């Protein structure tokens, strides 16, 4: 049986990960379309479209 790739982070590590994500991607979550996109993507960005997976 394979080990789960998910691990629970300690609270301090969790905070560091999200701080880095906010900083690197200029993350601004919002439900308002006027504030979209919520993430600034890098120029060499790629994504997976679930409907084509």
C-alpha positions as CSV (number, residue, x, y, z in Angstrom):
1,X,0.0,0.0,0.0
2,X,1.3,3.4,-0.9
3,X,1.9,6.1,1.6
4,X,-0.2,9.2,1.3
5,X,1.5,12.2,-0.4
6,X,-0.3,14.5,2.0
7,X,1.2,15.6,5.3
8,X,-0.2,17.8,8.0
9,X,1.9,20.9,8.5
10,X,2.8,22.4,11.9
11,X,1.0,25.7,12.4
12,X,4.2,27.7,11.9
13,X,5.2,25.9,8.7
14,X,1.6,26.3,7.5
15,X,1.9,30.0,8.0
16,X,5.2,30.2,6.2
17,X,3.9,28.3,3.2
18,X,0.8,30.5,2.8
19,X,2.9,33.7,3.4
20,X,5.2,32.6,0.5
21,X,2.2,31.8,-1.7
22,X,0.7,35.2,-1.1
23,X,4.0,36.9,-1.8
24,X,5.0,34.9,-4.9
25,X,1.6,34.9,-6.6
26,X,0.2,38.2,-5.3
27,X,-2.7,36.2,-4.0
28,X,-5.8,38.3,-3.3
29,X,-8.8,35.9,-2.8
30,X,-12.1,37.6,-3.7
31,X,-15.6,36.7,-4.8
32,X,-15.8,40.0,-6.8
33,X,-15.0,39.7,-10.5
34,X,-13.6,43.3,-10.3
35,X,-10.7,41.9,-8.2
36,X,-9.9,38.9,-10.5
37,X,-7.6,37.3,-11.2
38,X,-6.8,36.4,-7.7
39,X,-3.4,34.9,-8.6
40,X,-0.7,36.5,-10.8
41,X,0.6,33.7,-12.9
42,X,4.3,33.4,-13.9
43,X,5.0,34.0,-17.6
44,X,6.0,30.3,-18.1
45,X,2.8,29.0,-16.5
46,X,0.9,25.8,-17.3
47,X,-2.3,24.4,-15.9
48,X,-4.4,21.3,-16.0
49,X,-8.0,21.5,-17.1
50,X,-9.9,18.9,-15.2
51,X,-12.4,18.3,-18.0
52,X,-9.5,17.1,-20.2
53,X,-7.7,15.0,-17.6
